[in-house]
Amino acid sequence: MSSEVLRCSNCGALLDNEQSTCSYCNAHTIAAEKKENQNPNNLATKKPKNKFFNTYNIVIIAIMTALSLILSEFPKIPIFFLDIDFSDVPIIFSAFYIHPLTAVFISLVKNAVGLTTSSTMFVGELSNFLLSCIYSLTASCMFMKSRNKPKTVISSLIAIIAVTVGAMCSNYFMMLPLYINLYGLGALQGLSKSAFIFTVILPFNLAKFGLQTGVFLALYFSLYKVLYRLKPVYLKEQNIEKKDKTCSAQSNIKV
């Protein structure tokens, strides 16, 4: 009996009994796929890897959350009859380094843990959560538009002003009425609400977030390059592609 003749369905070349595909067609297909993958027009059609929920970011978020919980307990610096802590430093650091939404998540976890020992009927934790979000989101969202050192400093200073105004409003409408109901007018140290806001709350929050911003900037500028080297390759490529798109968009602007 004559053996069956096998031919390639693509080019018609004779195939050995042990061959399942034509070596020429297979090599040609691989070369075509490689060329297609290198085509910049096809980059947009590829499904990008998740920029937020990936192993590297989750590990960094977990570390920053743990640091925030530890720093909320110590060290503390007493000013007036209030204490300054540095629990917002890991929050704003992660917002700058990863994404602004990480600030919301870490702040939520920190204050959710604080609910277990709350003495302010949960109002203090709510106020702290809002202020942390205002501080971190204001600075990081402005920073995301242009990543450079001057922009980092300017956005952080603007965030100090924004969170101080937010603290004055939250204390006037939320915290002080609660403390007055719990402890009476003695909670205001003999001052009116407006006087207490401007003589205690205003300088306290300027000092608190000013110190936190100084610590954050020092850490961020010294550690950013080290942490960037630890990033996975595909995350670095995403940053490069984003910069390229920004540069190309700016070059297409007609003056």
URKAQUI-V966738 format. One record per pair of residues at least 12 apart in sequence whose ideal C-beta (glycine too) atoms are under 6 Angstrom apart, sorted by sequence separation. I is the first residue (numbers start at 0). GAP is how many residues later the second one is. D is the distance in Angstrom with one decimal. If there is no record, write none. Layout:
I_GAP_D, I_GAP_D
//
This chain:
90_12_5.0, 142_12_4.8, 71_13_5.5, 141_13_3.8, 7_14_3.7, 10_14_5.6, 70_14_5.9, 110_14_4.2, 9_15_4.7, 70_15_4.6, 71_15_3.8, 90_15_4.9, 70_16_4.4, 90_16_5.6, 138_16_4.6, 7_17_5.9, 110_17_5.6, 138_17_5.0, 175_17_5.6, 110_18_4.5, 67_19_4.8, 138_20_3.7, 137_21_4.2, 67_22_4.5, 106_22_5.4, 66_23_4.2, 67_23_5.7, 134_24_5.2, 137_24_4.6, 106_25_3.9, 171_25_5.7, 63_26_4.0, 106_26_5.9, 133_28_5.7, 134_28_4.0, 103_29_5.7, 133_29_4.9, 167_29_5.3, 63_30_4.3, 170_30_4.9, 130_32_5.5, 133_32_4.6, 102_33_3.4, 167_33_5.6, 130_35_5.7, 130_36_5.6, 99_37_5.3, 67_38_5.6, 166_38_4.3, 99_40_4.2, 56_41_5.3, 60_41_5.5, 64_41_4.9, 68_41_5.9, 90_41_5.7, 94_41_4.3, 99_41_5.4, 163_41_4.6, 63_42_5.8, 67_42_5.0, 163_42_5.7, 126_43_4.6, 64_44_5.3, 87_44_5.5, 91_44_4.5, 95_44_5.3, 90_45_5.2, 94_45_3.8, 162_46_5.4, 51_47_5.6, 95_47_5.9, 126_47_5.7, 126_48_5.8, 159_49_4.8, 159_50_6.0, 122_51_5.6, 159_53_5.9, 122_55_5.1, 155_57_4.8, 79_120_5.7, 81_122_5.5, 88_123_5.4, 92_123_6.0, 83_124_4.6, 87_124_5.2, 91_124_5.3, 78_125_5.7, 85_126_5.8, 88_126_5.3, 88_127_5.1, 78_128_5.9, 55_176_5.5, 48_185_5.4
//
